[in-house]
Amino acid sequence: FAHMLKEKLTDAHIYSINERYSQNAMDEIVGNDVWVISSPLYVDGLPAQAVAWLERAARAVKKNICVYCVINCGFFEGEQTKTAMRMVQCFCKSCGIDYLGGIGIGSGGVTPAMLRFPIRLHPLRALDNELTRMARLMSKRIYMGERFMSMGYSARIYKLMAETSFKITGRKNRVKI
């Protein structure tokens, strides 16, 4: 979802923690005043890769940074991301920097397939509105609180979409279903 947020910001850079950074790259990242930590949920928290990156960043962080987060989970309910948000909040507190809230997104397992369609036509419209709100608050460094959302369809539809997606992926990987 970082790319959706980037479209709403005039001066933003996206860095992936999947890449290994030199010290110069880390200096550039920590040199930014506003961060958005975007991560998937893994066993109710941040993945080990994200935690390792935060630990490395903590050694280089300057004090005039504010942090927002966007956490995506495969569970239907966005509230499942609370623990991961607490991890980001604890990181900020330990570094003496400002945690300004974030968005916990449920139904993430089927959301990427929906990105092929125009935002105005499907349930991602609510997410787009939240990201627009976040971008507006980020530009002023204002606390946004924590917002938890599920996509605009029922849990039954989500389950059907997820099961269908699993079957398609299984067939592509030659798994008998």
N, C-alpha and C positions, 0 to 999 in steps of 0.2 A: 504493500500500500504506500510505500515511500514514494514511488513514482507518481501516484495520484496527488500526494501532498506537494511534491516538488513542482508540479504544474501550476500550483496556486501561489508559489513564492517567487519573487523576482531574483533573489540572490541566494540560491541554495545549491549545495553540493551533496551528492549521495556517495557514501563510502560503504563498501561491503566488508563485513568482518570476515568474510570467507577468504579475503585476500591477505597475504602477509605484508605488513607494512614496514618500510624502513623507518628510521627515526625521523627523517625529514617529513615523511607522510604523516606520522603520528603528531609531529609538531604542527603541521597544517590543520589536522583535525582538531586538536585541542586548542588551536588558535581561534576557532570559531566561537562566537558569543552565545549562540543558541544551538542546542543539539536536539534532535529527535531520535530517540533510540527505538528502532522498529525491529521487532523480533517475533518469531513464532513462539508458541507455548510448547514446552516440553516437560511432561510429567509435572504439571502445575507450576512450573517456574521457567526461568530463562534457560536456554540450552547452554551446555558447558562452554561452547565457543564464545557465546556472548558474555558469559561471566569472566572468562579468561581475558577477553578484550577490555571489559570494564576494569579489571584489576590492573592491566597494563596502562590504561588511560588514567587511572587514579594516581599513578606515580608522576604523570606529566601534566595533570590538569591545573589550569589557573583558576583563581577564585571568582572571576567575574563571568561565570557561565550559568545559564539556566537550561534546564532539561525538561523536555516533554517526552512522552512515549506513546507508541502505537503497538499494541500487542495483539496478535492474531491467534486464534485457537480453532481447532477442528471441532470442538464441542459446539452445540447449538447456542448455548448461553454465553454471552460475552462476559458475564460475571466470573467465569472460570479463570479469567486472567488476573484476578486480584492479587494473588501471591506473586506473580511475576512483576506486577506494578510495585508491590512492596519492595521487591529486590532492587528495582531502579531507584525507588525512594531512599532506601538504605544506602545505596551507592552514593547518591547525592549528599546525604547527611554526613557520611564518613569523609567526603571530600570538601565539605563546607560550601557546597554550591546549591543553587535553588532548584527544587523539584516543583514544576508548575502544572503537573497533572498529565492526563493522557486519555486515550481511547482504548477500551478493551473490546475487541471484535469477535463475536461468535460466528459460527457457520463458515469458518474460513476454509474448510476442506473443499467446498464447492464454489467458493467465490471466484477463484481465478478463471474458471470457465466462463463466468458471466461477464468478464471484462471485455470480451469480444463484441459485446452489444453496447449501443449508446447508453450512457448513464441514465438519461431521462426515461428509458423504457423499462427499467427493472429495479429490483430491491436495493441495488447499490446506491440509489439516489439519496437515501438517508445517510449512508456513509459519506458520500460526496459532500453533503451538507455539513456533517460534523468536521470533515477535513477542512472545509472552507472556513468554518468557525475557528478551528485550531490555527490555521494560517493567519487569520486576522488577529487573534490574540498573541500569537508568536511575534508578529511584527511590532507589538507594543510591550512584549515580555510580561504579559498579564496571566495570572493564575486561571486555569480553566477548569480545575476540578477533575474528577475522574468520571468518564462517561462509559457506560457499558451498553453494548447494543448487539442485537441479533439482526440478521437480515429480515427484510419484510415479507417473509413467507412462514408458513406454519412448520412446526417440528415434524409433522408427518411428511410434508413435501421435502423437507431437508433430508430426512431419512431415506426417502425414495431416491432422491438425487444422489446421495452419498453411495447407496447400494449400487445404483446404476454405474456410477463412476468407478467403483471398486471392480465391478464385473468387466467393464471395458478395459481398465488397466490390466486386470488379470489376463484377459484374452490377448492383449498386446504382448504380454510377457510369457505367453504360452502356458499359463496356469489353468488347469482344468477346474471348472467351477460347476 
